[in-house]
Structures are given as C-alpha cells and as structure tokens.
Amino acid sequence: MSDTETFLDVVIPAYREEEWLPDLLDCLQRQNLAGVRIIISCSCPQTERDTPLPWTGGHTTIPDVSVVRASMGVAHARNAGAAAGESPWILFLDSDVLIPDTFLSSVRGITANTTAAAMTFGYYADSHRWPLRAGTRLCYWYLRLAFSLGRPALPGFATLVRRKVFEEVGGYRPDLGISEDFAFSDDLIHGGHAITLHPDPWVLFSVRRFDTSLVAAARLLWRYLLIDLGRRTRGRRYLHGQIDYGFGEHCRRGSRRHPAEVRPWRAR
C-alpha cells in the first residue's frame, strides 16, 4: 500500500454531537491510521448548513479527517459520508462509541482475511449501573443467537462493509425513522451477501447518552425487540417517520468509562 492509498473510510454520522464526538476522536488519535480516512458526516437542517462545526478542534494530529454535509437523518449522513470516500472498505461508527487502541489494526487484519461482505463486532455499554450493562449483554447475545440461526443483523453503531457491496444494495434506506440498520442487513442478505459477527475487536457505546430511568431503558429495549421479532417472524415492514424516544436531556461528558478501563468479556 502506498502512502496515499487508503484501505478504509471511517464514516461517523453526527448531529449536534459536541458532547460525544470528541471522545471518539480521542480514541481515533491513538490508532494506527495508516491507510485510514476519517469522514465526519454532518446531518443537519438546511437552516444550519452554514453553522461552524466545533467537533474537530484540538484533533489536528489526525492526518486525514474531513467533514461533509448531509440531509437530516442518520441514513442520509451515512450514505453521504460513504459517497465522500473511495476506499474498498467502509467502517460506520456512531459518534457515541469508544474503541480500544488496537481496533483499527484488528480491522486491517480482518479485511485481509475475511470473505464476508459485512460484519459487526462484540460490544459493551459504558454504564456503571449493572442493569444497563446486563441489558446490553442481552442484546449482544441475542445477536449472537440470530447469527447462529442464520438470521444475522448489523447494529448500526459499528458496521464494516465492502464498498462495492454497499453501493450494490444502494446503501442505507433514507426513509426510515428507526431500524435502518435492520433494513440494511436484510438488503445485504437478499442480495446474496454474507454478513458475520466478530466477538473481537469490541466496541463500547453509550447507554447513558440520554439521562434515562431504568424503566425508560427497558421500554426502549422492548420496543426494539418487538420490531426485530416482528420483522423476523412475520415479515413486518420497517417503521417510517420520526420516533419520540422520551429520553430526556443529554448527559454531561466526563462520566464515561474508557475502553482501557473495561475488561473484555472473554480473554484474548
């Protein structure tokens, strides 16, 4: 690989993420970024298109980072970010995830040896409260079970996909208010493309992104479970429009656990 050739575009959809994205950029600064391009895709209303973006300040040591503008919605942002790159692989990371220092090096090895078209990874939650961590592990093992039964799904917060396959299926469907990641998984499968789950490397994502009660968190988990079970068992279509999660206000930064402080679920 030459000095200018990239093997991976890291696409990060963002909208008013100044409370979270700097943490992910801190993680990315510690990675081996050879052959990696980072694309922040700003999803915002037309009225905010000229608003300065504060997210990249203080991260000038990242050698190849760019910002693109997209229409409102996470699917629009992911698609616009992908269109701005040209690497053979695309890694979609939500702005509220954290990754260990060896993550991109591990991804490099995975892309060199896999025959799958797309994949996701093991994940954890950043909550200090065990019920929320337990709920996250339940979701992870639900995905593991689905993969073992031949019904895989890619959670949207960390998805690695071959560019040619992403373009072949048309990317993420932009008309969905929720479950656009489920739809993308189904589009890949219906196109005859294999997707898989890697227990490692692992991702840490925020279940404290919003200040929720355990009741609200359980209600959200139940809603997602019903959507996915309906999709799998009765072929129910996906939800359009906007969803009111009733989450409340954003949490403050500074209380998150960093990946280096979290012991992996299984020994490496």
One Martini backbone bead per residue (centre of mass of N, CA, C, O) as a GRO file, in nm:
protein
  268
    1MET     BB    1   0.095   0.037   0.024
    2SER     BB    2   0.068   0.350  -0.016
    3ASP     BB    3   0.067   0.661   0.131
    4THR     BB    4  -0.224   0.737  -0.034
    5GLU     BB    5  -0.351   0.474   0.027
    6THR     BB    6  -0.669   0.331   0.102
    7PHE     BB    7  -0.873   0.084   0.297
    8LEU     BB    8  -1.034   0.302   0.491
    9ASP     BB    9  -1.355   0.433   0.578
   10VAL     BB   10  -1.453   0.651   0.837
   11VAL     BB   11  -1.793   0.685   0.931
   12ILE     BB   12  -1.948   0.977   1.100
   13PRO     BB   13  -2.235   1.048   1.225
   14ALA     BB   14  -2.366   1.393   1.283
   15TYR     BB   15  -2.561   1.576   1.552
   16ARG     BB   16  -2.488   1.753   1.798
   17GLU     BB   17  -2.183   1.606   1.915
   18GLU     BB   18  -1.998   1.770   2.127
   19GLU     BB   19  -2.038   1.554   2.377
   20TRP     BB   20  -1.896   1.293   2.202
   21LEU     BB   21  -1.695   1.301   1.960
   22PRO     BB   22  -1.423   1.369   2.107
   23ASP     BB   23  -1.389   1.082   2.226
   24LEU     BB   24  -1.352   0.936   1.956
   25LEU     BB   25  -1.114   1.108   1.853
   26ASP     BB   26  -0.925   1.020   2.076
   27CYS     BB   27  -0.920   0.725   1.989
   28LEU     BB   28  -0.819   0.771   1.693
   29GLN     BB   29  -0.539   0.898   1.766
   30ARG     BB   30  -0.438   0.597   1.885
   31GLN     BB   31  -0.421   0.489   1.610
   32ASN     BB   32  -0.359   0.317   1.319
   33LEU     BB   33  -0.385   0.540   1.024
   34ALA     BB   34  -0.293   0.371   0.804
   35GLY     BB   35  -0.516   0.387   0.540
   36VAL     BB   36  -0.699   0.615   0.682
   37ARG     BB   37  -1.024   0.767   0.662
   38ILE     BB   38  -1.199   1.048   0.802
   39ILE     BB   39  -1.565   1.092   0.817
   40ILE     BB   40  -1.772   1.363   0.882
   41SER     BB   41  -2.132   1.353   0.894
   42CYS     BB   42  -2.348   1.621   0.867
   43SER     BB   43  -2.667   1.627   1.013
   44CYS     BB   44  -2.878   1.891   0.885
   45PRO     BB   45  -3.043   2.153   0.847
   46GLN     BB   46  -3.055   2.402   0.620
   47THR     BB   47  -3.030   2.634   0.845
   48GLU     BB   48  -2.730   2.486   0.943
   49ARG     BB   49  -2.512   2.474   0.707
   50ASP     BB   50  -2.331   2.743   0.818
   51THR     BB   51  -2.245   2.611   1.073
   52PRO     BB   52  -2.007   2.566   1.275
   53LEU     BB   53  -1.773   2.306   1.353
   54PRO     BB   54  -1.633   2.189   1.673
   55TRP     BB   55  -1.521   1.881   1.663
   56THR     BB   56  -1.207   1.912   1.540
   57GLY     BB   57  -1.097   2.053   1.765
   58GLY     BB   58  -0.780   1.931   1.877
   59HIS     BB   59  -0.741   1.711   1.604
   60THR     BB   60  -0.480   1.766   1.407
   61THR     BB   61  -0.327   1.478   1.426
   62ILE     BB   62  -0.518   1.388   1.225
   63PRO     BB   63  -0.434   1.336   0.895
   64ASP     BB   64  -0.744   1.227   0.776
   65VAL     BB   65  -0.995   1.469   0.792
   66SER     BB   66  -1.347   1.512   0.720
   67VAL     BB   67  -1.627   1.726   0.617
   68VAL     BB   68  -1.974   1.667   0.566
   69ARG     BB   69  -2.287   1.720   0.419
   70ALA     BB   70  -2.631   1.645   0.523
   71SER     BB   71  -2.915   1.529   0.559
   72MET     BB   72  -3.149   1.440   0.751
   73GLY     BB   73  -3.029   1.168   0.902
   74VAL     BB   74  -2.847   0.881   0.939
   75ALA     BB   75  -2.864   0.767   0.651
   76HIS     BB   76  -2.773   1.017   0.500
   77ALA     BB   77  -2.500   1.041   0.644
   78ARG     BB   78  -2.379   0.771   0.563
   79ASN     BB   79  -2.406   0.803   0.256
   80ALA     BB   80  -2.240   1.066   0.230
   81GLY     BB   81  -1.979   0.959   0.355
   82ALA     BB   82  -1.934   0.729   0.154
   83ALA     BB   83  -1.929   0.914  -0.108
   84ALA     BB   84  -1.654   1.066  -0.006
   85GLY     BB   85  -1.525   0.800  -0.067
   86GLU     BB   86  -1.288   0.506  -0.194
   87SER     BB   87  -1.259   0.273  -0.030
   88PRO     BB   88  -1.307  -0.075  -0.001
   89TRP     BB   89  -1.376   0.016   0.296
   90ILE     BB   90  -1.641   0.054   0.550
   91LEU     BB   91  -1.670   0.236   0.864
   92PHE     BB   92  -1.933   0.253   1.089
   93LEU     BB   93  -1.957   0.517   1.339
   94ASP     BB   94  -2.079   0.622   1.608
   95SER     BB   95  -2.033   0.909   1.811
   96ASP     BB   96  -2.082   0.723   2.100
   97VAL     BB   97  -1.819   0.570   2.065
   98LEU     BB   98  -1.567   0.337   2.175
   99ILE     BB   99  -1.217   0.245   2.122
  100PRO     BB  100  -0.961   0.059   2.110
  101ASP     BB  101  -0.628   0.087   2.012
  102THR     BB  102  -0.656  -0.193   1.818
  103PHE     BB  103  -0.894  -0.177   1.620
  104LEU     BB  104  -0.780  -0.101   1.329
  105SER     BB  105  -0.575  -0.328   1.321
  106SER     BB  106  -0.786  -0.552   1.331
  107VAL     BB  107  -0.941  -0.467   1.078
  108ARG     BB  108  -0.712  -0.511   0.884
  109GLY     BB  109  -0.699  -0.820   0.928
  110ILE     BB  110  -0.991  -0.884   0.852
  111THR     BB  111  -0.991  -0.774   0.554
  112ALA     BB  112  -0.754  -0.979   0.465
  113ASN     BB  113  -0.940  -1.265   0.557
  114THR     BB  114  -1.221  -1.216   0.453
  115THR     BB  115  -1.544  -1.310   0.280
  116ALA     BB  116  -1.716  -1.104   0.379
  117ALA     BB  117  -1.922  -0.817   0.332
  118ALA     BB  118  -2.007  -0.800   0.645
  119MET     BB  119  -1.974  -0.650   0.986
  120THR     BB  120  -1.951  -0.703   1.336
  121PHE     BB  121  -1.921  -0.651   1.697
  122GLY     BB  122  -1.836  -0.654   1.994
  123TYR     BB  123  -2.014  -0.529   2.296
  124TYR     BB  124  -2.062  -0.248   2.517
  125ALA     BB  125  -2.117  -0.054   2.809
  126ASP     BB  126  -2.089   0.267   3.004
  127SER     BB  127  -2.222   0.170   3.252
  128HIS     BB  128  -2.236   0.151   3.618
  129ARG     BB  129  -2.502  -0.004   3.576
  130TRP     BB  130  -2.591  -0.328   3.566
  131PRO     BB  131  -2.864  -0.333   3.408
  132LEU     BB  132  -2.751  -0.194   3.150
  133ARG     BB  133  -2.527  -0.393   3.095
  134ALA     BB  134  -2.712  -0.643   3.078
  135GLY     BB  135  -2.882  -0.543   2.837
  136THR     BB  136  -2.647  -0.537   2.639
  137ARG     BB  137  -2.573  -0.837   2.657
  138LEU     BB  138  -2.845  -0.940   2.563
  139CYS     BB  139  -2.826  -0.817   2.280
  140TYR     BB  140  -2.570  -0.960   2.193
  141TRP     BB  141  -2.679  -1.256   2.229
  142TYR     BB  142  -2.906  -1.222   2.031
  143LEU     BB  143  -2.721  -1.184   1.787
  144ARG     BB  144  -2.570  -1.448   1.813
  145LEU     BB  145  -2.820  -1.625   1.772
  146ALA     BB  146  -2.897  -1.517   1.496
  147PHE     BB  147  -2.638  -1.604   1.354
  148SER     BB  148  -2.662  -1.914   1.420
  149LEU     BB  149  -2.959  -1.911   1.255
  150GLY     BB  150  -2.919  -1.722   0.990
  151ARG     BB  151  -3.011  -1.412   1.126
  152PRO     BB  152  -2.860  -1.153   1.067
  153ALA     BB  153  -2.743  -0.840   1.227
  154LEU     BB  154  -2.664  -0.483   1.207
  155PRO     BB  155  -2.559  -0.267   1.411
  156GLY     BB  156  -2.517   0.075   1.350
  157PHE     BB  157  -2.259   0.159   1.541
  158ALA     BB  158  -2.091  -0.105   1.395
  159THR     BB  159  -1.992  -0.117   1.051
  160LEU     BB  160  -1.855  -0.345   0.812
  161VAL     BB  161  -1.801  -0.273   0.453
  162ARG     BB  162  -1.809  -0.320   0.135
  163ARG     BB  163  -1.832  -0.096  -0.111
  164LYS     BB  164  -1.953  -0.260  -0.351
  165VAL     BB  165  -2.192  -0.361  -0.176
  166PHE     BB  166  -2.311  -0.098  -0.079
  167GLU     BB  167  -2.371   0.006  -0.370
  168GLU     BB  168  -2.546  -0.230  -0.469
  169VAL     BB  169  -2.782  -0.185  -0.233
  170GLY     BB  170  -2.791   0.149  -0.177
  171GLY     BB  171  -2.758   0.145   0.110
  172TYR     BB  172  -2.934   0.333   0.312
  173ARG     BB  173  -3.248   0.389   0.412
  174PRO     BB  174  -3.392   0.724   0.428
  175ASP     BB  175  -3.717   0.659   0.528
  176LEU     BB  176  -3.627   0.580   0.819
  177GLY     BB  177  -3.674   0.620   1.173
  178ILE     BB  178  -3.615   0.308   1.208
  179SER     BB  179  -3.424   0.024   1.129
  180GLU     BB  180  -3.195   0.073   0.908
  181ASP     BB  181  -3.010  -0.164   0.993
  182PHE     BB  182  -3.203  -0.395   0.935
  183ALA     BB  183  -3.246  -0.328   0.636
  184PHE     BB  184  -2.952  -0.357   0.548
  185SER     BB  185  -2.923  -0.652   0.622
  186ASP     BB  186  -3.148  -0.756   0.432
  187ASP     BB  187  -3.028  -0.648   0.168
  188LEU     BB  188  -2.778  -0.823   0.177
  189ILE     BB  189  -2.911  -1.101   0.191
  190HIS     BB  190  -3.092  -1.068  -0.068
  191GLY     BB  191  -2.809  -1.027  -0.237
  192GLY     BB  192  -2.607  -1.269  -0.127
  193HIS     BB  193  -2.466  -1.163   0.138
  194ALA     BB  194  -2.228  -1.199   0.377
  195ILE     BB  195  -2.264  -1.195   0.735
  196THR     BB  196  -2.096  -1.102   1.048
  197LEU     BB  197  -1.952  -1.184   1.377
  198HIS     BB  198  -1.718  -1.028   1.599
  199PRO     BB  199  -1.608  -1.047   1.915
  200ASP     BB  200  -1.346  -0.928   1.785
  201PRO     BB  201  -1.344  -0.638   1.826
  202TRP     BB  202  -1.451  -0.392   2.060
  203VAL     BB  203  -1.732  -0.196   2.174
  204LEU     BB  204  -1.819   0.124   2.317
  205PHE     BB  205  -2.140   0.230   2.425
  206SER     BB  206  -2.406   0.453   2.493
  207VAL     BB  207  -2.655   0.436   2.765
  208ARG     BB  208  -2.591   0.760   2.860
  209ARG     BB  209  -2.678   0.969   2.646
  210PHE     BB  210  -2.929   0.957   2.819
  211ASP     BB  211  -3.143   1.043   3.092
  212THR     BB  212  -3.240   0.745   3.209
  213SER     BB  213  -3.441   0.520   3.312
  214LEU     BB  214  -3.497   0.191   3.352
  215VAL     BB  215  -3.778   0.196   3.229
  216ALA     BB  216  -3.703   0.339   2.964
  217ALA     BB  217  -3.488   0.133   2.876
  218ALA     BB  218  -3.681  -0.113   2.872
  219ARG     BB  219  -3.877   0.004   2.663
  220LEU     BB  220  -3.674   0.025   2.434
  221LEU     BB  221  -3.587  -0.269   2.422
  222TRP     BB  222  -3.873  -0.378   2.365
  223ARG     BB  223  -3.919  -0.227   2.101
  224TYR     BB  224  -3.687  -0.352   1.943
  225LEU     BB  225  -3.770  -0.647   1.980
  226LEU     BB  226  -4.045  -0.629   1.838
  227ILE     BB  227  -3.941  -0.536   1.567
  228ASP     BB  228  -3.752  -0.781   1.512
  229LEU     BB  229  -3.953  -1.012   1.550
  230GLY     BB  230  -4.151  -0.917   1.334
  231ARG     BB  231  -3.950  -0.927   1.101
  232ARG     BB  232  -3.874  -1.236   1.129
  233THR     BB  233  -4.177  -1.377   1.154
  234ARG     BB  234  -4.376  -1.157   0.958
  235GLY     BB  235  -4.247  -0.940   0.765
  236ARG     BB  236  -4.228  -0.670   0.875
  237ARG     BB  237  -4.204  -0.362   0.831
  238TYR     BB  238  -4.079  -0.055   0.861
  239LEU     BB  239  -4.022   0.240   1.026
  240HIS     BB  240  -4.157   0.550   0.977
  241GLY     BB  241  -4.024   0.833   1.057
  242GLN     BB  242  -4.056   0.957   1.377
  243ILE     BB  243  -3.914   0.903   1.707
  244ASP     BB  244  -4.025   0.906   2.043
  245TYR     BB  245  -3.824   0.825   2.322
  246GLY     BB  246  -3.822   0.983   2.596
  247PHE     BB  247  -3.519   1.053   2.725
  248GLY     BB  248  -3.429   1.343   2.747
  249GLU     BB  249  -3.142   1.458   2.852
  250HIS     BB  250  -2.831   1.508   2.816
  251CYS     BB  251  -2.543   1.414   2.912
  252ARG     BB  252  -2.256   1.454   3.060
  253ARG     BB  253  -1.945   1.478   3.045
  254GLY     BB  254  -1.695   1.261   3.227
  255SER     BB  255  -1.850   0.955   3.290
  256ARG     BB  256  -1.686   0.777   3.110
  257ARG     BB  257  -1.569   0.480   3.001
  258HIS     BB  258  -1.283   0.347   2.900
  259PRO     BB  259  -1.165   0.077   2.733
  260ALA     BB  260  -0.909   0.041   2.924
  261GLU     BB  261  -1.126  -0.003   3.183
  262VAL     BB  262  -1.234  -0.260   3.025
  263ARG     BB  263  -1.303  -0.584   3.047
  264PRO     BB  264  -1.316  -0.830   2.858
  265TRP     BB  265  -1.533  -1.088   2.823
  266ARG     BB  266  -1.287  -1.229   2.691
  267ALA     BB  267  -1.009  -1.377   2.641
  268ARG     BB  268  -0.732  -1.325   2.418
   0.00000   0.00000   0.00000
